[in-house]
Amino acid sequence: MDFDLTKEQEMIRKEVRKFARTEIAPQAGDLDEKELFSEELTRKMGEIGLFGMFVSEDYEGQAMDYISYIIAVEEIARIDGSQAATIAAGNSLGIGPIYYFGTEEQKKKFLPKLCAGEGLWGFGLTEPTAGSDAGGSKTTAVLDGNEWVINGSKIFITNAACDMTMGVTVQAITGTRDSGKPEYSCILVEAGTPGFKAVPMHKKMMWRSSNTAELYFDDVRVPKENILGKKGDGFHQMLSTLDGGRLSIGAMGLGGAQGAYDLALKYAKEREQFGQPISKFQAIAFKLADCAMEIECARNLLYKACWLKDHKRPYEKEAAMGKLYCSEVMNRVVNHAVQIHGGYGLMKEYNVERFFRDQKLLEIGEGTSEVQRIVISRYIGC
């Protein structure tokens, strides 16, 4: 067993960490406070190659392995969850489905700009009445001649309502299977298509400088050729997309936990009470020791899942475990970090407060912690 990263992976960590500290850190708090999505930062992340990291060079991607991509998400999340969300959703949910399931024409049309960070793409799955129960979707797409006519709505869709948004992938009911259950297909809808409306969502507790949208489809007509893959493959495509997405959410949990731990350790060494740094008190030292241990365990689990994916081995169980564990590790770490900061941890002047808020979504988005446990239990034969 070799736990060493390659020289390329180490270089990626070093460069992304430097970028996050110099470009993102100075703005993160202000962007969060004002709920501003930064097109400037997004384009800069594109310029250093953070979009399309696992995509072939044939489509202007970076042609890297999945561990490299996860390291990049981890390092961005170590500074700011909102920018990490833009990268994670832009790659796993936006670029991924087109790259893995799209036609050659679709790939050549959309991927070069998406991989360059010149545009973003959303993944329209969640609906107002269909969250964990993705099979409860009500959005429909009916074939009318050579066009799909889409009606319905989506909610909580990342990267789907900003000036950089090029379009969205929409899962819709396109028929009924022999079993009587709905047939789902995924269809590409470009921004600006008549009847398609994307509305930014505000007043979020977390990821306040990430772009989140409600989507509305009112007799939206798109060419028949805009279907992703084959008719009826939508549910399979969705599950496959979420498997990869779990790894990036896990990376956000891992990076966020590391970032909160960094802040807590630094504060504990600087803050003095009773004549000595509070890091010298066993109650604080043990909290920090627990955080360090759990972060190390989380990193090993997540990297193993990525290693399995890179080696084309079954990784779905480990992806669910990684997403679940990293999310909940961050929960425990941010709680310790705020406690270590005391009253200051409740003030916006201290970044740990933002990490505390950003964590919660990781236990809800792309499959709740409860759903992850269902997935894992099925893999172990329960």
C-alpha positions as CSV (number, residue, x, y, z in Angstrom):
1,M,0.0,0.0,0.0
2,D,1.3,3.4,-1.0
3,F,-0.1,6.4,0.8
4,D,2.1,9.0,-0.9
5,L,0.6,11.4,-3.4
6,T,2.2,11.9,-6.7
7,K,4.4,14.9,-7.4
8,E,1.6,16.3,-9.6
9,Q,-1.0,15.8,-6.8
10,E,1.3,17.5,-4.3
11,M,1.8,20.4,-6.7
12,I,-2.0,20.8,-7.2
13,R,-2.5,20.9,-3.4
14,K,0.3,23.6,-3.1
15,E,-1.0,25.8,-5.9
16,V,-4.7,25.6,-5.0
17,R,-3.9,26.2,-1.4
18,K,-1.9,29.3,-2.4
19,F,-4.7,30.5,-4.6
20,A,-7.3,30.0,-1.9
21,R,-5.3,31.9,0.7
22,T,-4.3,34.8,-1.6
23,E,-7.4,35.2,-3.8
24,I,-10.4,33.8,-1.9
25,A,-9.6,34.4,1.8
26,P,-9.5,38.2,1.6
27,Q,-13.0,38.3,0.0
28,A,-14.8,35.3,1.5
29,G,-16.3,37.1,4.5
30,D,-17.5,40.1,2.6
31,L,-19.0,38.0,-0.2
32,D,-20.8,35.9,2.4
33,E,-22.1,38.9,4.3
34,K,-23.5,40.6,1.1
35,E,-24.7,37.3,-0.5
36,L,-22.7,38.0,-3.7
37,F,-21.7,35.4,-6.3
38,S,-18.3,36.4,-7.6
39,E,-17.9,36.0,-11.3
40,E,-14.4,37.3,-11.0
41,L,-13.3,34.5,-8.6
42,T,-15.1,31.9,-10.7
43,R,-13.3,32.9,-13.8
44,K,-10.0,33.0,-12.0
45,M,-10.6,29.4,-10.7
46,G,-11.2,28.5,-14.3
47,E,-7.9,30.1,-15.4
48,I,-5.9,28.0,-13.0
49,G,-7.7,24.8,-14.3
50,L,-10.2,24.0,-11.6
51,F,-13.0,23.2,-14.0
52,G,-13.0,20.0,-16.1
53,M,-10.2,18.5,-14.1
54,F,-11.2,14.9,-14.9
55,V,-12.2,15.7,-18.5
56,S,-10.2,14.6,-21.5
57,E,-8.0,17.1,-23.3
58,D,-10.2,16.3,-26.4
59,Y,-12.7,18.7,-24.8
60,E,-10.2,21.2,-23.3
61,G,-10.2,19.4,-19.9
62,Q,-7.3,18.9,-17.6
63,A,-7.2,15.1,-18.0
64,M,-6.3,14.6,-14.3
65,D,-7.3,11.8,-11.9
66,Y,-10.2,12.1,-9.5
67,I,-8.0,12.3,-6.4
68,S,-6.4,15.5,-7.9
69,Y,-9.9,17.0,-8.4
70,I,-10.9,16.1,-4.8
71,I,-7.7,17.6,-3.4
72,A,-8.6,20.9,-5.3
73,V,-12.1,20.9,-3.8
74,E,-10.7,20.1,-0.4
75,E,-8.2,23.0,-0.5
76,I,-10.8,25.6,-1.6
77,A,-13.3,24.4,1.1
78,R,-10.5,24.8,3.6
79,I,-11.0,28.6,3.1
80,D,-14.5,29.0,1.8
81,G,-17.5,26.6,1.3
82,S,-19.2,28.9,-1.2
83,Q,-16.4,28.9,-3.7
84,A,-15.9,25.1,-3.1
85,A,-19.6,24.6,-3.9
86,T,-19.1,26.5,-7.2
87,I,-16.2,24.2,-8.2
88,A,-17.8,20.9,-6.9
89,A,-21.2,21.5,-8.6
90,G,-19.6,22.9,-11.7
91,N,-17.5,19.7,-12.1
92,S,-19.5,16.8,-10.7
93,L,-23.0,18.0,-11.5
94,G,-22.6,20.4,-14.4
95,I,-19.7,19.0,-16.5
96,G,-19.9,15.4,-15.4
97,P,-23.2,14.3,-16.9
98,I,-22.4,15.9,-20.3
99,Y,-19.0,14.3,-20.3
100,Y,-20.0,10.8,-19.3
101,F,-23.4,10.6,-21.1
102,G,-23.5,13.2,-23.8
103,T,-23.1,12.8,-27.5
104,E,-19.9,13.9,-29.3
105,E,-21.8,16.9,-30.6
106,Q,-23.0,17.9,-27.1
107,K,-19.5,17.5,-25.6
108,K,-17.9,19.6,-28.3
109,K,-20.6,22.3,-28.0
110,F,-20.6,22.8,-24.3
111,L,-17.5,21.3,-22.6
112,P,-14.7,23.6,-23.9
113,K,-16.3,26.7,-22.4
114,L,-17.3,24.9,-19.2
115,C,-13.8,23.5,-18.7
116,A,-12.3,26.9,-19.2
117,G,-14.5,28.4,-16.5
118,E,-16.1,30.7,-19.0
119,G,-19.5,29.3,-18.2
120,L,-21.4,27.2,-15.7
121,W,-24.0,24.5,-16.0
122,G,-26.7,23.4,-13.5
123,F,-28.1,19.9,-12.7
124,G,-31.9,20.1,-12.3
125,L,-32.9,17.2,-10.0
126,T,-34.5,18.4,-6.7
127,E,-38.1,19.7,-6.8
128,P,-40.2,21.4,-4.2
129,T,-41.9,18.1,-3.4
130,A,-39.1,15.7,-4.4
131,G,-35.9,15.9,-2.4
132,S,-34.6,12.6,-1.0
133,D,-37.4,10.9,-3.0
134,A,-36.0,11.8,-6.4
135,G,-38.5,9.3,-7.9
136,G,-41.3,11.7,-6.8
137,S,-40.3,14.2,-9.5
138,K,-43.3,15.8,-11.4
139,T,-41.5,17.8,-14.1
140,T,-42.5,16.3,-17.5
141,A,-41.1,16.4,-21.0
142,V,-43.4,15.4,-23.9
143,L,-42.1,14.7,-27.4
144,D,-43.9,16.9,-29.9
145,G,-42.5,16.3,-33.4
146,N,-38.8,17.0,-33.2
147,E,-39.0,18.9,-29.9
148,W,-39.3,18.2,-26.2
149,V,-41.9,20.3,-24.4
150,I,-40.9,20.6,-20.7
151,N,-43.1,21.7,-17.9
152,G,-42.4,21.8,-14.2
153,S,-40.0,23.3,-11.7
154,K,-36.8,22.6,-9.8
155,I,-35.3,24.1,-6.6
156,F,-32.0,24.4,-4.8
157,I,-30.0,24.1,-8.1
158,T,-26.4,25.4,-7.9
159,N,-24.8,27.5,-10.6
160,A,-28.1,27.8,-12.4
161,A,-29.1,31.5,-12.2
162,C,-26.0,33.7,-12.7
163,D,-24.7,35.6,-15.8
164,M,-22.2,32.8,-16.4
165,T,-24.9,30.0,-16.6
166,M,-25.0,28.4,-20.0
167,G,-27.8,26.0,-19.2
168,V,-29.0,23.2,-17.1
169,T,-29.5,19.4,-17.3
170,V,-33.1,18.6,-16.4
171,Q,-34.4,15.3,-15.2
172,A,-38.0,14.9,-16.4
173,I,-40.7,12.2,-16.8
174,T,-40.8,11.2,-20.4
175,G,-43.2,8.3,-20.2
176,T,-44.3,5.2,-18.2
177,R,-42.5,1.9,-18.0
178,D,-44.1,-1.5,-18.4
179,S,-44.1,-1.7,-14.6
180,G,-46.3,1.3,-14.4
181,K,-43.5,3.4,-12.8
182,P,-42.4,6.8,-14.4
183,E,-39.7,6.8,-17.0
184,Y,-37.1,9.5,-16.5
185,S,-34.8,11.1,-19.0
186,C,-32.3,13.9,-18.8
187,I,-32.5,16.8,-21.2
188,L,-30.2,19.8,-21.8
189,V,-31.8,23.2,-21.7
190,E,-29.8,26.2,-22.7
191,A,-30.1,29.5,-20.9
192,G,-32.4,32.0,-22.7
193,T,-34.7,29.3,-24.1
194,P,-38.2,30.7,-24.2
195,G,-40.3,29.6,-21.2
196,F,-37.3,28.8,-19.1
197,K,-36.8,31.0,-16.0
198,A,-34.1,30.8,-13.4
199,V,-34.5,32.8,-10.2
200,P,-31.6,33.3,-7.7
201,M,-32.4,32.2,-4.1
202,H,-31.3,34.5,-1.3
203,K,-31.5,34.6,2.5
204,K,-29.6,31.3,2.8
205,M,-28.0,30.4,6.1
206,M,-24.9,28.9,4.3
207,W,-23.0,29.0,1.0
208,R,-24.3,32.6,0.8
209,S,-21.9,33.6,-2.0
210,S,-22.7,30.4,-4.0
211,N,-25.3,30.8,-6.8
212,T,-28.5,28.8,-5.9
213,A,-31.7,28.9,-8.1
214,E,-35.3,28.0,-8.5
215,L,-36.0,26.9,-12.1
216,Y,-39.3,27.1,-13.9
217,F,-40.3,25.4,-17.2
218,D,-43.4,26.7,-19.0
219,D,-43.8,24.9,-22.3
220,V,-40.1,25.0,-22.8
221,R,-39.2,23.7,-26.3
222,V,-35.8,22.2,-27.0
223,P,-34.6,20.0,-29.9
224,K,-35.2,16.3,-29.7
225,E,-31.4,15.9,-29.9
226,N,-31.0,17.6,-26.6
227,I,-31.7,14.4,-24.7
228,L,-28.7,13.2,-22.7
229,G,-28.0,9.6,-23.7
230,K,-31.0,7.4,-24.4
231,K,-34.7,8.0,-23.5
232,G,-35.4,6.4,-20.2
233,D,-31.8,6.5,-18.9
234,G,-32.3,9.5,-16.7
235,F,-32.6,7.8,-13.4
236,H,-29.5,5.7,-14.0
237,Q,-27.6,8.9,-15.0
238,M,-28.8,10.7,-11.9
239,L,-27.7,7.9,-9.6
240,S,-24.3,7.8,-11.3
241,T,-23.9,11.5,-11.1
242,L,-24.7,11.6,-7.4
243,D,-22.1,8.8,-6.8
244,G,-19.4,11.1,-8.1
245,G,-21.0,14.1,-6.5
246,R,-20.7,12.4,-3.1
247,L,-17.0,12.4,-3.4
248,S,-16.9,16.2,-3.9
249,I,-19.3,16.8,-1.0
250,G,-17.0,14.6,1.1
251,A,-14.1,16.8,0.0
252,M,-16.0,19.9,1.1
253,G,-16.6,18.3,4.5
254,L,-13.0,17.3,4.8
255,G,-11.6,20.7,3.7
256,G,-14.1,22.5,5.9
257,A,-13.2,20.4,8.9
258,Q,-9.5,21.1,8.2
259,G,-10.1,24.8,7.9
260,A,-12.1,25.0,11.1
261,Y,-9.5,23.0,12.9
262,D,-6.7,25.3,11.6
263,L,-8.6,28.3,13.0
264,A,-9.2,26.6,16.4
265,L,-5.6,25.5,16.8
266,K,-4.3,28.9,15.9
267,Y,-6.7,30.6,18.3
268,A,-6.0,28.1,21.1
269,K,-2.3,28.8,20.9
270,E,-2.8,32.6,21.0
271,R,-5.6,33.0,23.5
272,E,-4.4,33.1,27.1
273,Q,-6.4,32.4,30.3
274,F,-5.1,31.9,33.8
275,G,-1.7,32.9,32.6
276,Q,-1.2,30.4,29.8
277,P,-2.4,29.6,26.2
278,I,-5.7,27.7,26.4
279,S,-4.2,25.0,24.2
280,K,-2.3,23.9,27.3
281,F,-5.5,23.0,29.1
282,Q,-6.4,19.3,28.8
283,A,-10.0,20.1,28.0
284,I,-9.0,22.1,24.9
285,A,-6.0,19.9,24.0
286,F,-8.2,16.8,23.9
287,K,-10.8,18.5,21.7
288,L,-8.0,19.4,19.2
289,A,-6.6,15.9,19.4
290,D,-10.0,14.4,18.6
291,C,-10.4,16.8,15.6
292,A,-7.0,15.9,14.2
293,M,-7.7,12.2,14.5
294,E,-11.1,12.4,12.8
295,I,-9.8,14.5,10.0
296,E,-7.0,12.0,9.3
297,C,-9.6,9.2,9.3
298,A,-11.9,11.1,7.0
299,R,-9.1,11.9,4.5
300,N,-8.0,8.2,4.3
301,L,-11.6,7.0,3.7
302,L,-12.3,9.7,1.1
303,Y,-9.0,9.2,-0.8
304,K,-9.6,5.5,-0.8
305,A,-13.0,5.9,-2.5
306,C,-11.4,8.2,-5.1
307,W,-8.6,5.7,-5.6
308,L,-11.2,3.0,-6.3
309,K,-12.9,5.3,-8.9
310,D,-9.7,6.1,-10.6
311,H,-8.9,2.4,-10.9
312,K,-12.3,1.7,-12.3
313,R,-13.3,-0.5,-9.4
314,P,-16.7,-0.4,-7.6
315,Y,-16.6,2.7,-5.3
316,E,-20.3,3.5,-4.7
317,K,-20.4,2.2,-1.1
318,E,-17.2,4.0,-0.2
319,A,-18.5,7.2,-1.8
320,A,-21.6,7.1,0.4
321,M,-19.4,6.3,3.4
322,G,-17.0,9.1,2.5
323,K,-19.8,11.7,2.0
324,L,-21.5,10.7,5.2
325,Y,-18.4,10.5,7.4
326,C,-16.7,13.7,6.1
327,S,-19.9,15.7,6.5
328,E,-20.4,14.5,10.1
329,V,-16.7,14.9,11.0
330,M,-17.0,18.5,9.9
331,N,-20.1,18.8,12.2
332,R,-18.1,17.7,15.2
333,V,-15.0,19.7,14.3
334,V,-16.9,23.0,13.8
335,N,-18.7,22.5,17.1
336,H,-15.4,22.1,18.9
337,A,-13.9,25.0,17.0
338,V,-16.7,27.4,18.0
339,Q,-16.5,26.2,21.6
340,I,-12.8,26.8,21.7
341,H,-13.3,30.3,20.4
342,G,-15.9,30.9,23.1
343,G,-18.0,34.1,22.6
344,Y,-15.7,35.2,19.7
345,G,-16.8,32.1,17.8
346,L,-20.3,33.5,17.6
347,M,-19.2,36.8,15.9
348,K,-18.9,37.3,12.2
349,E,-15.5,38.9,12.6
350,Y,-14.2,35.4,13.2
351,N,-14.3,33.0,10.2
352,V,-15.2,30.0,12.3
353,E,-18.7,31.3,12.5
354,R,-19.0,30.9,8.7
355,F,-17.6,27.4,8.8
356,F,-20.2,26.5,11.5
357,R,-23.1,27.7,9.2
358,D,-21.7,26.2,6.0
359,Q,-21.3,22.7,7.5
360,K,-25.0,22.0,7.8
361,L,-25.8,21.7,4.1
362,L,-23.3,18.9,3.8
363,E,-25.6,16.6,5.8
364,I,-28.5,17.5,3.6
365,G,-27.4,18.2,0.0
366,E,-26.8,15.4,-2.6
367,G,-28.4,12.9,-0.3
368,T,-29.0,13.4,3.4
369,S,-27.1,11.6,6.0
370,E,-30.2,9.4,6.5
371,V,-30.2,8.5,2.8
372,Q,-26.5,7.7,2.9
373,R,-27.1,5.3,5.7
374,I,-29.9,3.6,3.6
375,V,-27.5,3.4,0.7
376,I,-24.7,1.9,2.8
377,S,-27.1,-0.6,4.5
378,R,-28.2,-1.9,1.1
379,Y,-24.6,-2.4,0.0
380,I,-23.8,-4.4,3.2
381,G,-26.9,-6.6,2.6
382,C,-29.4,-5.3,5.2
